[in-house]
Amino acid sequence: MLTALSVEEEIADHEHDDLRLLTLDQSLDLDIDAANKLYADHLNKYMLQVFDVLGLKDMDIQGARGMEIWLADGRTLLDFSAGLGVAALGHNHPQIVAAENKCHDRNVIDCIKLAPHKLQGALAYNLAQYLPDPLKVSFFAVSGSEANEAAMKLCERIQTPKGKTKFLCMQGAFHGKTHGALSLTTAADFQRGFLMGIPKENIVCVPYGDISAVRGAIEAETIGHGGNRIIAAIVEPIRGTACEVAPKGFLTELAQVCRKHDILSIFDEVKVGTGRTGRFCAFQYEDVVPDIVTLAKTLGGGKRAMGAMVTSQTLFDRAYGNKQDCNLHSSSFSGLGESCAVAIETLNVLQRDHLIDNAAVMGDYLAKGLHGLKQKYPGTVLEVRGKGLFQAIRLNFQQDMASKLVDISRNPLFLTYQTVLIASLARELYERHNLLVHFQPGARDMLHFMPPLIVREEQIDMLIAALDDIFAKGITDAVVRFVAKNLKRVFS
């Protein structure tokens, strides 16, 4: 094991070398203190402080597989966050690892820019099998943000020649943090201090799920002869930050209104697509097809950075349909060979192991357990939200109770009392029940549950039992322990 002291000694031993590099073996063998020092010195020391507050800074992970994460102290965690949806097949799924090894054994080329890559075509074909017509043409990205950027640019190419200049988005939306996608991200305060890729005057924002507000916004942007200024409308079928499911029929009505008014529709399925809700895409619970769908997270099998924008051949041709323009939007890392191979195998695993069906069945089982807690603790659990294996509980956090336990007025890490309360519960689940869950900055009264699609009933039972134990003791009990462990930070 490489300690912080031995890292310093290693560097000293190489003081006359041009570069003082850690080898891969040394990097894998870092102890937690040495690893955290490197993280603080060379990455983000403030994020390390946040991890510390949550009790996660010293999580010394030795390995992971499936739902389980193994720690150096002998503990085994059940991961109900799945990398916020990335590890939807579980950690190190054996068939995904086998796909990687097959690529290594066959020396599969990752990057070829001067010829087509056969695995890109195969992956695009597989995606087309899961999606309804006419969604058949893909562009591959390395994140959900980049997939949404690609969607926005395609829409702009089609619509700006008509004089259209604005995007319509939903309040509380999250579409990514790159400059273009950030312009449409209205959840929390992610835009603070940045110049928007698309100026604010080019963004129209309406309440999520309100079709009347959509119609009103279009009418307000109407110009001569019945036209309007709106390029496209973008929506999450389930709002990721707040785990809010769109009202029944809203997606269908939105697509119809958009087509009627020559507005393109983008459904952002980055977080919930690729099987999480019990359908391949959440919009498939309705009889609707958007003009564009974006995917990521699950698509990489938990091992690769992979996203996709999928649209129709007609729209692709209108944007890039000639030899001069066909490469106007591209990326150095779009569709690398092994990434495509992993995504191909991911889509096959979903089918072979019936994981989309399992997400529906286990989602119902999880919802039943959460609703049982709501019935048992009506003063604590106010609401159960979500669909399939993306669910959340909204909690009754009483600020007057929290304010008696902790003064947050001078501590920047605790922006609200809700932050203290939700962090207390997340830390309690980790430290006392060996469960990983998460919450979002834009919805600090909710605990989110996004287990891998391989989750079993007995694992869900462990989560429900842990929540039952915490609620039976009372949230105050968890907050007192949390504050005691963070006294220095809270009162500094």
N, C-alpha and C positions, 0 to 999 in steps of 0.2 A: 504494500500500500504506500502510495506516494503522499507524504504529509506536506503541510505548508513549509516546514523547515527544510525538508529534503528538496522541495522545489527550489527554494532559495539556494541551497547547496549545489543543485544541478546547474542552475544559472551561473553560479560563481565558477564552477568547473569549466564552463564554456566561455569565460569572460574574454578570451582572446579570439574566439570564433567570430565570423562575420554575423551569424544569426544564432540566437539562443533558443532553439526550438524544442518543444516537448515532442516526444515520439507518440505514436498512437497508443502503444502499450502503456506508457507513462500516463497518458491522458485518461485511459480507461481505469487505471489504478489509483487515481487521485482520491485521497480521503475527502470527507465532506468539507472540512475546514479549508483545505487547500483549494478545492473546487470553488467554494464560495468566495475566497479571496480573489481568485482570478476573475470570477463573475463581477465582483464589486469593482475591481481595478480596471477591467477592460470591457465591460458590458453596461450594466445599469444598476448602480449601487442603490438607487431609490426603489427599484422594483424588488431588490433583495430585501429591503426594509418591509415592503408590503408582504412578501412571503413570510418574513419573520413574525409580523403581527398575526398572520393566520396560522402560525405554528408549523409552516411548511418549509422553512429555510433549511432545516437540517434533515429533510427527508432524503436519506441516503439510499437511493434506489439501486438494487443489485441486478434486477431483471424484471421482466414482465411477460405474461402470456395470457391471452384470453381476457377475462375480467380481472385477473389478479396482478398486483404489483408487489414485488418482494423487496423488503427493506433489510439493511445490514443488521438491524437490531432484532431480526427474527420475525417481525410482524409481517402479515400478509394483508394488503388492502384490497377491498373491492372497489373498482373504479366505476362510479356512476356519473362521471363527467366525460369519459372517453375522448380526452383532448378536445373538449367542447364540440364533439361530433366527428373529429377526424378519425379516431380509432373505432369506427362503427363495426368492424369485423372482430374487434378485440385486438389486443397487443400481439404482435408477431404471429399472426394467423399462419398455421403450417402450410397451407396451400399458397399463400402469398410469398412466404419465405422460399418455398419450392420453385415458384415462378421466377424469383430473383436468381436462385441458384441455376436454374435452367438457362437463363440469359448469360450467366457467367460461364457455364460449361460450353455454351455455343458461341462465346465471344460476340454476342449480339451488339451491333453498333448502336450507340446512343445518339450521336449527333451526326446527321448528314443534311447539309443545307443545299446541296447542288443536285439533289435527286429526291424523288418521293421515298418515304419510309413506309414499308409494308405494314408495320404495326400501327401507324397512324390511321391508315385506311380501315384496318380491321377494327380498331377501337371505335371509330366513327360509325361503322356499320353496326356494331353491337349496341351502341347508344340509340341508334335509329330503331332497333328492334324493340326497345323498351318504351319509346316515345311515340305518341300518336302522329299520324300524318298531319301536316306536311313537314314536321320537325325532323329533318334528315341531314342537315349540313352542319358540321362542327368546326369550331376553332378551339384549339387547346391552349390553356393558360396554366399558370402555376399557383393560382390562388383564386378565391371567390371575388376579391376586389378586381383582379385583372380580367376575370370573365365578365364582370359587370362593365368594366371599361370597354371591353370589346363590343358588348351589346350597345352601349351608348354611342360609340363611334359609328357602328353600322347604321344606327338610327339617324345619326346626324348626316351621314353621307346621303341617305335617302331623302331626308326631310328638309334640310337647310336650303337646298335649291328652290324650294317652294316659299321661302321666307319664314319658315318656322324657326323659332329660337329658344323655346323653353321646354323643360322637363317637368312633368307632374309626379310628385312623390307623396308619401304618406307621413304624417306626423309620427315621430317615434321610430322611424325606420332605421335599419342598419344595413348598408350595402358595401361597406369597406372603408378603408382609411387612405387609399391612394387619392390623388388630388381630384380626379373626376368623380369617382365613387363617393368620396367624402362630401362632395357638394350635395349629394342626395341622402346622406346619413344625418338624420335629425335626432337620433337617440342620444341622450346625455349631452355632453359638451365637447364632443370630439373635434368640432370645427374651431374651437377657441384658439386664437393666435395664428391661424393659417390663412393664406390667400387661397380662395377657392378656385379649383380648376375651371368650374363654371360659375360665373358671378351670381350672387344671390338674386339679382333682378331677373335672372333667367330660370329661376326655380319657383314653381307653384306647389304649395304644400297644403294638403287637405287632411282631415281626420281619417284615421285608419278605418276602413270598412264602411264608410259613409258614401253611398253611391249618389245621394242627392248633392253632397258637397262636390263630388267629381263633376256632375253635370253643371253645377253652378260655376265651377272654376273654368270649365270649357267655354261656357257662355261669356264669362268675363274676358276671356282671351280671344273672342271672336273678332275677326276682321272682315273686310268687305266680301260680298258674294258668298257668305256662309262659311268661309274658311276660318282657321284659328291658328294661333301661334305655337301650339303644343306639338313637340316632336314625338314624345313617347310618354307613356305612364308606366312607372315601375312599382311593383308591389311584392312583398313577401306573403305567400299564402298563409304562413304562420309567422307572426311578427316575432323575430328571434329574441330581442331583448326582453320582452314581456311575456313570451310564450302565449301570445294571443292569436287564436284561430279566427280567420276571417269569417264574418257572418255567412250563413248558408246562402248560396246564390250570388254572393258579391263578386266573386271572380268571373262568373259567367256574364253578369251584367256589365262589369268593367270592360271585358273584352268586346262585348257587343257595342257599348257606347264608344269605345275607341275606334272600332272599325267604321261605325257610322260617321265619325267625325275625322277620319283620316289621321288617326293617332295610333302609333305602334304600341303594342303591349309587351312588357318585359316582366316575366315572373321569376323572381329571385328565389331559387330553390337550393341555394348554396348550403344552408344549414340543415334543411329538412328533406331535401331530395335524396335520391339514390336509396330509397327504401325505409327511411326512419319512421315514417308515419303509418306504415302498413300498406302503402302504395308506392310505386317507384317514385312518383312525384306527388306532393300533397295536392296539387291542382287536379289530379286525376280522381279525386273524390267528387268532382263536378264534371259535367259534360261540356268541357271548355278546352280550347287549345290556344295558347298565347302565340304571339308572333315570334317571340324569343324566350328561351328558358336558359338560366345559368345554373351550373352545378359546380361543386368542388368537394371539400372535406372528405366524405366517405369514398369518393371516386378513387382516391389514391391508396385505398386498402390499409390505411394507417402507416404506410411506409414511404409514400412518395407525395410530393407536392404536385397536385393535378387538379385542374379546373377545366370547365368546358362551357362555351357558349354554343347553343344549338338553335338553328333557325331553318327557314325554308330555302329551297334553291331559288325561288322567285325573289325573295328579299336579298339574298346574298348577291344575286346577279344585278339587282338594282343598285347595290352599294359598290360592288367590286367586280362586276361582270365583264372584264376585258383584260387582255394581257398587260396593259399598261398599269391598271389599278389593282390587280389581283393581290399584290403584296404590300398594299399601303398600310395595312395593319399586320404586324408580325411580332415575333418575340424570339430571342436567342434560345430560350429554353422551352419553347412550345413543342410539346410532343416528343420529348426524348424517348429513345427506344425502350429502355427498361421501365420508365414511368408508364408508357403505354402498355407494356406487357403486364405490369401490376394492375393497371386499371381494367384491362381485358379479363384478367383472372378474377378481379373483384366482382365484375358483373356476372361471371360464371358462378362464383361462389354464392352470390345472392340467389341465383336460380337453383343450383344443385342442392344447397342446404336449406332451401325454402326460408331464407332469413327474412324476406319481406313479410311472408305469412307469420313468421314468429314475432316480428315487430308488432303486427296487429294483435295477435293473441296475448303476448306479454304486455302490450300496451293496455289492453283491457284489464289484465290482472293488476298492473300497477295502478291504474285509475281506481279500481275497486278498493285497493288498499288505502290509497290516499283519501278517497271519499269516506272510507271508514274512520280515518283519523279526523276528518272534518266533522263527522257526526259525533264523534267521541269528545272532541275538543272544539266546540263551536266558537268559543271566545278566543281561540288561538289561530285556528285555520279558517280563513275567511272564504277561500276559493281554491278550487282545483282547476288548472288550465292545461291545455295542450292536446295532443293526439299521438297515438302510437307510443313510441319510446322517446318522445320529447314532451315532458310534462313538468309542471311546476306547481307549488303551493304558495298562495299569497297569505301572508301572516299578519296578524293584528299586533303591530308594534306600537305600544303606548309610549309616546315621547315623555310624558310626565314621569313614568316609571324609570325610564332610562336616565333622565336628567338627574334623578336622585342618586344614581350610582356612579355617574361619571360626568365630568365637565369637559366638553370637547372644544370649548371656545378658542383655545390657543393651539390646538394640535391639527396640523394640516392633513394627517393621515385619516382623521375621522371627520369627514366633511359634514355628516349628518348623524343623528342618533340612530337612524335606520342602519347606517353602515356598521356601527358598533354591534347592534343586535343581530343582523344577518351574519356578520363575521363570527360572532360568538357561536352561533348554531353550526356554521360550517366547521369551525375549529373543534367543537364538541364532537361532531360526527367523526372527524378524523382521529382525534386523540383518544377518545373513549370507545369508539365503535368500529374503527378501522375502515371507514367509508369515505370516499372522496366525492364531494358534490361541489357545485359552484353557484355563484350568483353574478348578476350583471350590473354594471354601473348605472344603467338607466332604469333599473327596477330593483331597488335595494330592499324591498319588502317581500321578495320572492326567492325561494330556493328552487334551483333547476335540477332536473334529473334527466340525463342523457346517456344511459348505459349502452354498451355495445349491443348490436342486434342479436347476439348469441346468448343474452341473459336468460337465466332460468328462474322458475317460480321460487325456489328456495333462496336464491340470492335476493330477489325482490322482498321476500319475507324478512330477510335480515335488515333491509333498509327500513321497512315499515316498523319492525320491532324497535329499531334504534330511535326512530322519530317518536314512537309511542313512549319510550323511556324518557326522552328529553322533555316531551310535552307534559308527562305525568309529574316530573320534578318541577316543571315551570321554567319559562324562558329566563326568569330572573336568576335562577341557579346557574345557568350557563353564562350569563352576562357577568356575574360576580367572579367566576373563575377566569373568564376572558380578561376582565379588567385587571385582576390581580396579576396576571402574567404579562400585562402590558403597562403597568403603572408608570414606568419611566417614560414611555412614549406618550401616554395619554396626558400626563400632567407636566410634560416638559414644555 
